[in-house]
Amino acid sequence: MKKLITILIAAVAGSTALSQQEYTYTFFGDNIAFYNPAAVGSNDYSSVTGTFRKQWVGFDGSPTSGGVTFDMPLEKFNMGIGGMVYQDHVGVTNQTNVGAMYSYHIKINENHKLAFGVNAGFDLVNTKFDRLVYWDEDDELLANDYVNVFVPHFGFGAFYHTERLHVGISIPRMISMNTDQFNTVNFENAPSLVTHYYLSAAYDFDLKNEFSLKPSVLVKYTNNVLPQGDVSLICYYKDMIGLGAAYKSLGFASTFLQYNYKDAVIVGYAFDFSLNPLQQYSKGSHEVMVQYRFNTPEKKFKDKPSLN
């Protein structure tokens, strides 16, 4: 009994912490524009990235999320544009996020650029209380069968990048407005969604015998919650087949595989597993990523200039 209570406390504590943090995808390194609007247009090709994730298989109502990100450089104008449509489903709540992104890239020298970007969009949160099992029939919160919350938001980001390196910071929901609460503007905590701060970094190493190595880091912070981070490492052979591993805060790890077809289509699959007591009840998490690149230059990744 004591062991069971300990496991339940750990599971509840972990889920509580996660509820205050937006979940990051295992393939975050291939879709940085999802977290930072300044990253759009940083590549020399346009792309459409689709991601689907099923979290904690085996739990009823476990998170399911997915969507599409569009990223396009306007090199002639030193700009980038993009957009995204994503949806998360957790229990009886659905959240839809729609946003547009714009960036301007300042050329420091031939290989180094500094970009600043903004994003604007909205979140639509729908909760269906009629699907819940409850005992207090007089609870005012449950008086309606469902509740819809519409929250427009505005964000900002900065992104330093070369052909091999990137470092970025962003606040996707710097300003949010909840029309259901007298059009209040909140700089720290949106009435229904929490403001997050992101720091990302990655570097592309060339190794011997046509191998390359790419470590990536994504750190996120929100008020009253300890910072959380994801660390990812992938090894590519001939820029075609990649095998990687990742570690996530709160005791989660991932293994993943990627295939790059002629630098035009990238397909990836990731399996996450728990390193905490949750592993006794969950069958892991699955994630699939498909990215289509178009208007790509003829040069290969192995021709990238060095950082200096």
KOLDO-142446 format. One line per field, with one value per atom (N, C-alpha, C): x, y, z; residue in one letter; atom name. Coordinates in steps of 0.2 Angstrom, whole numbers, plus 5000, padded with zeros to 4 digits. Layout:
# KOLDO-142446
c1 [X_...]
c2 [Y_...]
c3 [Z_...]
residu [A_...]
atome [CA_...]
END
This chain:
# KOLDO-142446
c1 [5004_5000_5004_5010_5014_5017_5019_5022_5017_5011_5006_5005_5004_5003_5009_5015_5021_5020_5019_5018_5013_5007_5001_5003_5007_5009_5014_5019_5024_5020_5015_5012_5008_5004_5000_5005_5010_5015_5018_5019_5022_5017_5011_5006_5004_5004_5003_5008_5014_5020_5019_5017_5017_5011_5005_5000_5001_5007_5009_5014_5016_5021_5018_5019_5017_5022_5019_5023_5027_5034_5038_5038_5039_5039_5047_5047_5054_5058_5055_5058_5058_5059_5059_5065_5070_5076_5074_5069_5067_5062_5059_5054_5054_5060_5061_5056_5054_5049_5043_5041_5035_5036_5042_5043_5046_5049_5052_5050_5046_5045_5051_5056_5062_5066_5064_5067_5064_5059_5056_5060_5062_5066_5074_5075_5083_5086_5082_5085_5084_5089_5089_5084_5078_5073_5066_5061_5054_5053_5048_5046_5039_5036_5030_5032_5030_5032_5026_5024_5018_5021_5018_5019_5013_5014_5008_5011_5008_5011_5005_5006_5001_5005_5003_5007_5004_5008_5006_5001_5002_4998_4996_4990_4987_4983_4984_4979_4973_4967_4962_4962_4961_4961_4968_4973_4980_4981_4986_4987_4988_4984_4985_4986_4991_4993_4996_4995_4998_4996_4999_4998_5003_5003_5007_5010_5017_5020_5023_5022_5025_5030_5036_5041_5044_5045_5047_5052_5058_5062_5061_5061_5061_5068_5073_5080_5081_5077_5078_5077_5072_5071_5073_5077_5080_5075_5069_5064_5062_5057_5054_5047_5043_5036_5034_5029_5027_5020_5018_5011_5011_5006_5005_4998_4996_4989_4990_4989_4990_4984_4983_4978_4980_4978_4980_4973_4973_4967_4969_4967_4969_4962_4960_4954_4948_4945_4939_4940_4946_4948_4952_4950_4953_4956_4962_4965_4967_4965_4967_4971_4977_4982_4983_4981_4982_4987_4992_4996_5000_5002_5006_5013_5018_5025_5028_5032_5036_5043_5048_5055_5059_5064_5068_5075_5079_5086_5091_5096_5101_5108_5111_5117_5123_5126_5132_5138_5139_5144_5141_5146_5144_5140_5142_5139_5135_5135_5132_5126_5120_5114_5111_5107_5103_5096_5092_5085_5080_5075_5070_5063_5059_5053_5047_5041_5035_5030_5025_5020_5013_5008_5001_4996_4992_4987_4982_4979_4974_4974_4971_4970_4963_4960_4953_4953_4950_4950_4943_4942_4935_4935_4931_4930_4923_4922_4916_4915_4911_4910_4905_4901_4896_4899_4906_4909_4913_4912_4915_4910_4913_4909_4911_4905_4906_4900_4902_4897_4893_4897_4893_4889_4883_4879_4877_4879_4878_4884_4889_4895_4894_4895_4893_4897_4903_4908_4905_4901_4898_4891_4889_4882_4881_4886_4886_4889_4886_4889_4896_4897_4904_4906_4912_4914_4919_4919_4923_4927_4934_4937_4942_4941_4945_4950_4956_4962_4967_4966_4971_4978_4983_4990_4995_5000_5006_5012_5017_5024_5030_5036_5042_5047_5052_5058_5064_5070_5077_5080_5084_5087_5094_5099_5106_5108_5110_5111_5116_5120_5124_5122_5126_5125_5125_5129_5129_5126_5126_5124_5118_5114_5108_5107_5106_5104_5098_5093_5087_5083_5080_5076_5069_5064_5057_5052_5047_5041_5035_5032_5027_5020_5019_5013_5015_5018_5021_5015_5010_5003_4998_4993_4987_4981_4975_4969_4963_4960_4954_4948_4944_4938_4933_4933_4928_4929_4935_4936_4938_4933_4933_4939_4942_4947_4953_4955_4961_4967_4972_4979_4983_4987_4991_4998_5003_5010_5013_5010_5014_5010_5003_4999_4993_4992_4986_4980_4974_4969_4968_4969_4968_4974_4979_4985_4991_4997_5002_5008_5011_5016_5023_5026_5032_5038_5044_5050_5054_5057_5060_5068_5072_5079_5081_5083_5085_5092_5096_5102_5104_5108_5109_5116_5120_5126_5127_5129_5130_5137_5139_5146_5147_5153_5155_5160_5159_5163_5167_5171_5174_5170_5171_5168_5161_5159_5153_5147_5150_5145_5145_5139_5138_5134_5135_5132_5129_5122_5119_5116_5119_5115_5111_5105_5100_5098_5096_5094_5088_5083_5077_5075_5076_5074_5068_5063_5057_5056_5053_5052_5046_5042_5036_5036_5032_5032_5030_5033_5031_5033_5036_5038_5045_5049_5056_5057_5063_5064_5065_5062_5063_5067_5070_5074_5073_5074_5075_5082_5085_5092_5091_5093_5093_5099_5101_5107_5106_5107_5106_5112_5114_5120_5117_5120_5117_5123_5121_5126_5124_5129_5128_5122_5120_5115_5108_5108_5102_5098_5102_5099_5102_5097_5099_5096_5100_5098_5100_5094_5095_5092_5094_5091_5090_5086_5084_5082_5083_5081_5077_5071_5067_5066_5065_5064_5058_5059_5054_5054_5060_5061_5058_5060_5057_5063_5063_5069_5066_5069_5067_5072_5070_5074_5071_5074_5071_5075_5072_5075_5072_5077_5075_5078_5074_5076_5076_5081_5081_5081_5076_5076_5078_5084_5086_5085_5086_5085_5079_5074_5067_5062_5062_5057_5061_5059_5062_5056_5057_5052_5055_5052_5055_5050_5052_5048_5052_5048_5051_5047_5050_5047_5049_5045_5047_5045_5049_5047_5049_5046_5047_5052_5056_5061_5059_5052_5050_5044_5041_5036_5030_5029_5024_5025_5031_5032_5029_5026_5023_5015_5013_5006_5006_5011_5011_5014_5012_5015_5020_5021_5026_5022_5026_5023_5026_5022_5024_5023_5028_5028_5030_5027_5029_5030_5035_5036_5038_5034_5036_5037_5042_5044_5045_5042_5043_5047_5052_5056_5056_5055_5055_5059_5060_5065_5072_5074_5080_5086_5092_5098_5101_5105_5108_5114_5117_5122_5120_5125_5123_5125_5123_5124_5132_5135_5142_5146_5144_5147_5146_5143_5142_5149_5149_5155_5156_5162_5163_5160_5160_5157_5161_5168_5172_5172]
c2 [4994_5000_5006_5006_5012_5013_5008_5009_5012_5009_5012_5019_5021_5028_5033_5030_5034_5035_5029_5030_5034_5034_5039_5046_5047_5054_5057_5052_5054_5055_5051_5052_5059_5060_5066_5072_5072_5078_5079_5074_5075_5077_5075_5078_5085_5087_5094_5098_5096_5100_5101_5096_5096_5100_5100_5104_5112_5114_5121_5122_5117_5118_5116_5119_5117_5111_5106_5100_5101_5099_5100_5093_5093_5088_5085_5078_5075_5078_5080_5082_5090_5093_5100_5103_5100_5102_5103_5100_5100_5105_5108_5113_5118_5122_5127_5133_5134_5139_5139_5133_5131_5135_5136_5139_5146_5148_5154_5157_5163_5166_5169_5170_5173_5168_5161_5156_5155_5158_5157_5160_5157_5160_5159_5156_5155_5149_5145_5140_5143_5140_5142_5138_5135_5132_5133_5132_5132_5125_5125_5118_5118_5112_5111_5105_5106_5101_5099_5092_5089_5085_5086_5082_5079_5073_5069_5066_5067_5063_5061_5054_5051_5050_5053_5053_5048_5044_5040_5035_5031_5026_5021_5020_5015_5019_5026_5030_5033_5032_5035_5043_5046_5053_5056_5052_5054_5059_5064_5069_5066_5069_5068_5075_5076_5082_5082_5087_5087_5093_5094_5100_5101_5107_5108_5115_5116_5122_5123_5130_5132_5137_5136_5141_5142_5149_5151_5157_5157_5162_5167_5173_5178_5182_5178_5180_5187_5189_5195_5201_5200_5205_5204_5199_5197_5196_5192_5191_5184_5182_5175_5176_5171_5171_5164_5163_5156_5156_5150_5149_5143_5142_5135_5134_5128_5126_5119_5119_5114_5113_5106_5105_5100_5101_5097_5094_5088_5085_5081_5083_5081_5080_5073_5072_5075_5079_5082_5089_5091_5098_5097_5101_5102_5109_5110_5117_5117_5122_5123_5130_5130_5135_5137_5143_5146_5152_5152_5158_5159_5166_5168_5171_5170_5172_5176_5181_5185_5186_5187_5188_5192_5196_5200_5198_5197_5194_5199_5201_5206_5202_5203_5200_5203_5199_5202_5201_5195_5194_5189_5186_5181_5175_5173_5167_5168_5174_5175_5180_5178_5182_5182_5188_5189_5191_5187_5188_5190_5194_5196_5194_5191_5189_5191_5191_5192_5186_5185_5180_5183_5181_5183_5178_5176_5171_5171_5165_5164_5157_5156_5149_5148_5143_5141_5135_5136_5130_5128_5122_5120_5114_5114_5109_5107_5100_5097_5094_5097_5095_5089_5088_5083_5076_5076_5070_5067_5072_5070_5066_5062_5059_5063_5066_5070_5069_5071_5070_5076_5082_5088_5091_5089_5092_5099_5102_5109_5114_5111_5114_5119_5126_5131_5130_5127_5127_5121_5117_5111_5113_5119_5121_5120_5122_5121_5115_5112_5106_5107_5113_5114_5122_5123_5130_5131_5137_5139_5145_5145_5151_5153_5159_5162_5167_5165_5170_5172_5178_5180_5181_5180_5181_5184_5187_5190_5188_5187_5185_5188_5186_5189_5184_5185_5180_5183_5181_5183_5176_5176_5170_5172_5169_5170_5164_5164_5158_5158_5153_5152_5145_5143_5137_5131_5131_5126_5127_5133_5135_5139_5138_5142_5143_5149_5150_5155_5154_5158_5158_5164_5165_5168_5166_5168_5168_5172_5172_5172_5166_5165_5169_5169_5172_5178_5183_5188_5192_5193_5197_5193_5191_5188_5192_5191_5194_5190_5189_5185_5189_5188_5192_5190_5185_5183_5186_5190_5193_5200_5204_5211_5213_5209_5211_5213_5209_5211_5208_5213_5211_5209_5203_5200_5199_5202_5201_5195_5192_5186_5180_5180_5174_5175_5172_5173_5170_5173_5170_5162_5160_5152_5149_5152_5149_5153_5149_5152_5154_5160_5162_5158_5156_5152_5156_5155_5158_5152_5152_5147_5149_5145_5145_5139_5140_5134_5135_5130_5130_5123_5123_5117_5119_5113_5114_5108_5109_5103_5102_5096_5094_5089_5090_5085_5080_5074_5069_5065_5060_5057_5051_5049_5043_5045_5051_5053_5053_5054_5054_5062_5063_5070_5069_5074_5074_5081_5080_5086_5086_5090_5090_5096_5096_5101_5102_5108_5109_5114_5112_5117_5118_5124_5125_5129_5128_5132_5133_5139_5142_5145_5145_5149_5150_5155_5157_5152_5152_5147_5140_5138_5131_5131_5126_5125_5125_5127_5127_5120_5118_5111_5112_5106_5106_5099_5099_5094_5094_5088_5088_5082_5083_5079_5078_5072_5071_5066_5068_5063_5062_5056_5055_5053_5056_5055_5052_5047_5044_5046_5050_5052_5057_5061_5065_5062_5055_5052_5048_5044_5040_5043_5044_5047_5043_5042_5038_5043_5044_5048_5046_5050_5049_5056_5056_5062_5061_5066_5066_5072_5071_5076_5077_5083_5084_5080_5078_5075_5067_5065_5058_5054_5057_5054_5054_5048_5048_5045_5046_5045_5042_5037_5035_5037_5039_5041_5039_5038_5037_5042_5044_5049_5046_5048_5046_5052_5054_5060_5058_5059_5057_5063_5063_5068_5075_5076_5082_5086_5082_5084_5082_5076_5073_5070_5072_5069_5066_5060_5056_5054_5055_5053_5049_5045_5041_5041_5043_5043_5039_5035_5032_5034_5037_5039_5034_5034_5029_5033_5031_5034_5031_5035_5033_5034_5035_5036_5031_5031_5026_5025_5030_5030_5024_5022_5017_5010_5009_5003_5003_5009_5010_5012_5016_5018_5014_5013_5009_5014_5020_5024_5029_5033_5038_5037_5039_5038_5045_5047_5053_5052_5055_5054_5061_5062_5069_5068_5072_5072_5079_5080_5087_5087_5091_5092_5098_5098_5104_5105_5112_5113_5120_5121_5127_5126_5119_5118_5119_5122_5123_5116_5116_5110_5108_5112_5110_5106_5101_5097_5099_5096_5099_5098_5093_5092_5098_5102_5108_5114_5113_5119_5122_5129_5132_5131_5132_5131_5137_5137_5142_5149_5148_5154_5157]
c3 [5000_5000_5000_5004_5004_4998_4994_4988_4983_4983_4978_4979_4986_4987_4985_4985_4983_4975_4972_4964_4962_4966_4964_4965_4971_4972_4967_4965_4959_4953_4951_4945_4945_4950_4951_4951_4954_4954_4947_4944_4937_4932_4933_4928_4930_4936_4938_4935_4936_4933_4926_4922_4915_4913_4917_4915_4915_4918_4918_4913_4909_4904_4897_4892_4885_4884_4881_4879_4873_4873_4868_4864_4857_4853_4853_4852_4852_4846_4841_4835_4835_4841_4841_4837_4836_4832_4825_4822_4815_4814_4819_4819_4824_4824_4829_4828_4822_4821_4825_4827_4831_4838_4840_4847_4846_4840_4839_4833_4832_4826_4822_4826_4822_4818_4819_4816_4808_4807_4800_4795_4790_4785_4786_4791_4793_4788_4785_4781_4774_4769_4762_4758_4761_4758_4762_4758_4761_4764_4769_4771_4774_4774_4778_4782_4789_4794_4797_4797_4800_4806_4812_4818_4821_4823_4827_4833_4839_4845_4849_4851_4856_4862_4867_4874_4879_4882_4888_4885_4881_4878_4884_4885_4890_4895_4895_4900_4896_4899_4896_4896_4890_4890_4890_4888_4888_4882_4882_4877_4870_4866_4859_4855_4851_4848_4841_4838_4831_4827_4821_4817_4812_4809_4803_4804_4802_4802_4795_4793_4786_4787_4784_4785_4778_4776_4769_4770_4767_4767_4761_4762_4757_4757_4754_4754_4751_4746_4742_4747_4752_4756_4763_4764_4771_4776_4774_4778_4778_4782_4782_4785_4782_4784_4785_4790_4791_4795_4796_4800_4803_4807_4810_4812_4812_4815_4819_4825_4829_4834_4836_4840_4846_4852_4858_4860_4862_4865_4872_4877_4884_4888_4889_4893_4889_4892_4889_4886_4886_4883_4877_4872_4865_4865_4863_4862_4855_4851_4844_4844_4841_4841_4833_4831_4825_4825_4821_4821_4815_4814_4808_4811_4807_4810_4804_4807_4802_4805_4801_4804_4799_4802_4798_4800_4795_4796_4794_4799_4798_4797_4791_4789_4793_4798_4801_4797_4793_4788_4784_4780_4775_4778_4784_4786_4793_4796_4802_4801_4804_4804_4810_4812_4818_4816_4818_4816_4822_4820_4825_4822_4826_4823_4828_4825_4829_4827_4831_4829_4832_4829_4831_4829_4833_4832_4838_4838_4844_4846_4852_4855_4856_4854_4855_4860_4866_4871_4872_4871_4872_4877_4882_4887_4888_4887_4887_4894_4898_4905_4905_4900_4900_4899_4898_4897_4904_4909_4915_4920_4924_4929_4936_4939_4945_4950_4956_4961_4964_4963_4965_4960_4959_4954_4955_4960_4961_4960_4958_4956_4950_4951_4946_4940_4941_4935_4930_4933_4928_4926_4927_4925_4918_4914_4906_4904_4899_4896_4893_4891_4888_4889_4888_4889_4883_4879_4874_4877_4876_4878_4872_4869_4864_4866_4865_4868_4862_4859_4855_4858_4855_4858_4853_4856_4852_4855_4851_4854_4850_4853_4850_4851_4846_4847_4843_4845_4842_4841_4835_4833_4829_4832_4829_4826_4819_4816_4810_4809_4804_4800_4796_4792_4797_4802_4807_4814_4816_4823_4823_4828_4830_4837_4840_4846_4846_4850_4850_4856_4857_4863_4861_4864_4862_4868_4867_4871_4866_4864_4860_4862_4869_4871_4876_4873_4877_4880_4875_4877_4875_4879_4878_4880_4876_4878_4878_4884_4885_4884_4879_4878_4882_4886_4891_4897_4898_4905_4903_4900_4899_4896_4891_4886_4890_4895_4900_4896_4896_4894_4899_4898_4904_4901_4904_4902_4905_4910_4913_4912_4914_4914_4911_4905_4901_4906_4905_4909_4909_4903_4902_4900_4898_4895_4898_4900_4904_4899_4900_4896_4897_4891_4892_4889_4891_4889_4886_4880_4877_4875_4876_4874_4870_4864_4860_4857_4856_4853_4850_4844_4841_4837_4836_4832_4827_4821_4816_4816_4818_4818_4812_4808_4803_4806_4805_4808_4802_4803_4798_4795_4789_4786_4784_4782_4780_4786_4792_4798_4800_4803_4806_4812_4817_4823_4825_4827_4829_4836_4841_4847_4847_4851_4851_4858_4860_4867_4867_4871_4871_4879_4881_4888_4889_4893_4894_4901_4902_4909_4909_4914_4916_4923_4925_4932_4937_4942_4948_4946_4941_4939_4938_4940_4939_4931_4929_4922_4920_4914_4911_4904_4903_4897_4893_4887_4882_4879_4879_4876_4871_4865_4859_4855_4853_4850_4844_4838_4832_4828_4826_4822_4815_4810_4803_4799_4794_4790_4783_4779_4773_4772_4778_4778_4776_4777_4774_4780_4784_4789_4796_4800_4807_4812_4818_4824_4829_4834_4839_4846_4851_4858_4861_4866_4869_4876_4880_4887_4889_4893_4894_4902_4904_4911_4914_4920_4924_4923_4920_4919_4913_4907_4901_4896_4892_4887_4881_4875_4869_4864_4860_4854_4848_4843_4837_4830_4825_4819_4813_4809_4803_4797_4792_4785_4780_4777_4773_4766_4762_4755_4750_4748_4743_4746_4752_4755_4753_4752_4750_4755_4757_4762_4768_4774_4780_4784_4785_4789_4796_4801_4808_4812_4816_4821_4828_4833_4840_4845_4849_4855_4861_4865_4872_4877_4882_4888_4895_4900_4906_4910_4914_4919_4926_4927_4933_4935_4940_4942_4937_4932_4927_4922_4922_4917_4919_4925_4927_4924_4922_4919_4912_4910_4903_4898_4892_4887_4882_4885_4881_4877_4873_4869_4862_4857_4850_4846_4842_4838_4831_4826_4819_4816_4813_4810_4802_4798_4791_4789_4785_4783_4775_4772_4765_4763_4760_4758_4751_4749_4742_4741_4735_4733_4736_4737_4740_4735_4738_4734_4732_4727_4725_4730_4734_4738_4743_4746_4751_4758_4763_4770_4771_4768_4770_4767_4763_4760_4765_4771_4775_4777_4777_4780_4787_4790_4797_4801_4807_4812_4811_4810_4810_4803]
residu [M_M_M_K_K_K_K_K_K_L_L_L_I_I_I_T_T_T_I_I_I_L_L_L_I_I_I_A_A_A_A_A_A_V_V_V_A_A_A_G_G_G_S_S_S_T_T_T_A_A_A_L_L_L_S_S_S_Q_Q_Q_Q_Q_Q_E_E_E_Y_Y_Y_T_T_T_Y_Y_Y_T_T_T_F_F_F_F_F_F_G_G_G_D_D_D_N_N_N_I_I_I_A_A_A_F_F_F_Y_Y_Y_N_N_N_P_P_P_A_A_A_A_A_A_V_V_V_G_G_G_S_S_S_N_N_N_D_D_D_Y_Y_Y_S_S_S_S_S_S_V_V_V_T_T_T_G_G_G_T_T_T_F_F_F_R_R_R_K_K_K_Q_Q_Q_W_W_W_V_V_V_G_G_G_F_F_F_D_D_D_G_G_G_S_S_S_P_P_P_T_T_T_S_S_S_G_G_G_G_G_G_V_V_V_T_T_T_F_F_F_D_D_D_M_M_M_P_P_P_L_L_L_E_E_E_K_K_K_F_F_F_N_N_N_M_M_M_G_G_G_I_I_I_G_G_G_G_G_G_M_M_M_V_V_V_Y_Y_Y_Q_Q_Q_D_D_D_H_H_H_V_V_V_G_G_G_V_V_V_T_T_T_N_N_N_Q_Q_Q_T_T_T_N_N_N_V_V_V_G_G_G_A_A_A_M_M_M_Y_Y_Y_S_S_S_Y_Y_Y_H_H_H_I_I_I_K_K_K_I_I_I_N_N_N_E_E_E_N_N_N_H_H_H_K_K_K_L_L_L_A_A_A_F_F_F_G_G_G_V_V_V_N_N_N_A_A_A_G_G_G_F_F_F_D_D_D_L_L_L_V_V_V_N_N_N_T_T_T_K_K_K_F_F_F_D_D_D_R_R_R_L_L_L_V_V_V_Y_Y_Y_W_W_W_D_D_D_E_E_E_D_D_D_D_D_D_E_E_E_L_L_L_L_L_L_A_A_A_N_N_N_D_D_D_Y_Y_Y_V_V_V_N_N_N_V_V_V_F_F_F_V_V_V_P_P_P_H_H_H_F_F_F_G_G_G_F_F_F_G_G_G_A_A_A_F_F_F_Y_Y_Y_H_H_H_T_T_T_E_E_E_R_R_R_L_L_L_H_H_H_V_V_V_G_G_G_I_I_I_S_S_S_I_I_I_P_P_P_R_R_R_M_M_M_I_I_I_S_S_S_M_M_M_N_N_N_T_T_T_D_D_D_Q_Q_Q_F_F_F_N_N_N_T_T_T_V_V_V_N_N_N_F_F_F_E_E_E_N_N_N_A_A_A_P_P_P_S_S_S_L_L_L_V_V_V_T_T_T_H_H_H_Y_Y_Y_Y_Y_Y_L_L_L_S_S_S_A_A_A_A_A_A_Y_Y_Y_D_D_D_F_F_F_D_D_D_L_L_L_K_K_K_N_N_N_E_E_E_F_F_F_S_S_S_L_L_L_K_K_K_P_P_P_S_S_S_V_V_V_L_L_L_V_V_V_K_K_K_Y_Y_Y_T_T_T_N_N_N_N_N_N_V_V_V_L_L_L_P_P_P_Q_Q_Q_G_G_G_D_D_D_V_V_V_S_S_S_L_L_L_I_I_I_C_C_C_Y_Y_Y_Y_Y_Y_K_K_K_D_D_D_M_M_M_I_I_I_G_G_G_L_L_L_G_G_G_A_A_A_A_A_A_Y_Y_Y_K_K_K_S_S_S_L_L_L_G_G_G_F_F_F_A_A_A_S_S_S_T_T_T_F_F_F_L_L_L_Q_Q_Q_Y_Y_Y_N_N_N_Y_Y_Y_K_K_K_D_D_D_A_A_A_V_V_V_I_I_I_V_V_V_G_G_G_Y_Y_Y_A_A_A_F_F_F_D_D_D_F_F_F_S_S_S_L_L_L_N_N_N_P_P_P_L_L_L_Q_Q_Q_Q_Q_Q_Y_Y_Y_S_S_S_K_K_K_G_G_G_S_S_S_H_H_H_E_E_E_V_V_V_M_M_M_V_V_V_Q_Q_Q_Y_Y_Y_R_R_R_F_F_F_N_N_N_T_T_T_P_P_P_E_E_E_K_K_K_K_K_K_F_F_F_K_K_K_D_D_D_K_K_K_P_P_P_S_S_S_L_L_L_N_N_N]
atome [N_CA_C_N_CA_C_N_CA_C_N_CA_C_N_CA_C_N_CA_C_N_CA_C_N_CA_C_N_CA_C_N_CA_C_N_CA_C_N_CA_C_N_CA_C_N_CA_C_N_CA_C_N_CA_C_N_CA_C_N_CA_C_N_CA_C_N_CA_C_N_CA_C_N_CA_C_N_CA_C_N_CA_C_N_CA_C_N_CA_C_N_CA_C_N_CA_C_N_CA_C_N_CA_C_N_CA_C_N_CA_C_N_CA_C_N_CA_C_N_CA_C_N_CA_C_N_CA_C_N_CA_C_N_CA_C_N_CA_C_N_CA_C_N_CA_C_N_CA_C_N_CA_C_N_CA_C_N_CA_C_N_CA_C_N_CA_C_N_CA_C_N_CA_C_N_CA_C_N_CA_C_N_CA_C_N_CA_C_N_CA_C_N_CA_C_N_CA_C_N_CA_C_N_CA_C_N_CA_C_N_CA_C_N_CA_C_N_CA_C_N_CA_C_N_CA_C_N_CA_C_N_CA_C_N_CA_C_N_CA_C_N_CA_C_N_CA_C_N_CA_C_N_CA_C_N_CA_C_N_CA_C_N_CA_C_N_CA_C_N_CA_C_N_CA_C_N_CA_C_N_CA_C_N_CA_C_N_CA_C_N_CA_C_N_CA_C_N_CA_C_N_CA_C_N_CA_C_N_CA_C_N_CA_C_N_CA_C_N_CA_C_N_CA_C_N_CA_C_N_CA_C_N_CA_C_N_CA_C_N_CA_C_N_CA_C_N_CA_C_N_CA_C_N_CA_C_N_CA_C_N_CA_C_N_CA_C_N_CA_C_N_CA_C_N_CA_C_N_CA_C_N_CA_C_N_CA_C_N_CA_C_N_CA_C_N_CA_C_N_CA_C_N_CA_C_N_CA_C_N_CA_C_N_CA_C_N_CA_C_N_CA_C_N_CA_C_N_CA_C_N_CA_C_N_CA_C_N_CA_C_N_CA_C_N_CA_C_N_CA_C_N_CA_C_N_CA_C_N_CA_C_N_CA_C_N_CA_C_N_CA_C_N_CA_C_N_CA_C_N_CA_C_N_CA_C_N_CA_C_N_CA_C_N_CA_C_N_CA_C_N_CA_C_N_CA_C_N_CA_C_N_CA_C_N_CA_C_N_CA_C_N_CA_C_N_CA_C_N_CA_C_N_CA_C_N_CA_C_N_CA_C_N_CA_C_N_CA_C_N_CA_C_N_CA_C_N_CA_C_N_CA_C_N_CA_C_N_CA_C_N_CA_C_N_CA_C_N_CA_C_N_CA_C_N_CA_C_N_CA_C_N_CA_C_N_CA_C_N_CA_C_N_CA_C_N_CA_C_N_CA_C_N_CA_C_N_CA_C_N_CA_C_N_CA_C_N_CA_C_N_CA_C_N_CA_C_N_CA_C_N_CA_C_N_CA_C_N_CA_C_N_CA_C_N_CA_C_N_CA_C_N_CA_C_N_CA_C_N_CA_C_N_CA_C_N_CA_C_N_CA_C_N_CA_C_N_CA_C_N_CA_C_N_CA_C_N_CA_C_N_CA_C_N_CA_C_N_CA_C_N_CA_C_N_CA_C_N_CA_C_N_CA_C_N_CA_C_N_CA_C_N_CA_C_N_CA_C_N_CA_C_N_CA_C_N_CA_C_N_CA_C_N_CA_C_N_CA_C_N_CA_C_N_CA_C_N_CA_C_N_CA_C_N_CA_C_N_CA_C_N_CA_C_N_CA_C_N_CA_C_N_CA_C_N_CA_C_N_CA_C_N_CA_C_N_CA_C_N_CA_C_N_CA_C_N_CA_C_N_CA_C_N_CA_C_N_CA_C_N_CA_C_N_CA_C_N_CA_C_N_CA_C_N_CA_C_N_CA_C_N_CA_C_N_CA_C_N_CA_C_N_CA_C_N_CA_C_N_CA_C_N_CA_C_N_CA_C_N_CA_C_N_CA_C_N_CA_C_N_CA_C_N_CA_C_N_CA_C_N_CA_C_N_CA_C_N_CA_C_N_CA_C_N_CA_C_N_CA_C_N_CA_C_N_CA_C_N_CA_C_N_CA_C_N_CA_C_N_CA_C_N_CA_C_N_CA_C_N_CA_C_N_CA_C_N_CA_C_N_CA_C_N_CA_C_N_CA_C_N_CA_C_N_CA_C_N_CA_C_N_CA_C_N_CA_C_N_CA_C_N_CA_C_N_CA_C_N_CA_C_N_CA_C_N_CA_C_N_CA_C_N_CA_C_N_CA_C_N_CA_C_N_CA_C_N_CA_C_N_CA_C_N_CA_C_N_CA_C_N_CA_C_N_CA_C_N_CA_C_N_CA_C_N_CA_C_N_CA_C_N_CA_C_N_CA_C_N_CA_C_N_CA_C_N_CA_C]
END
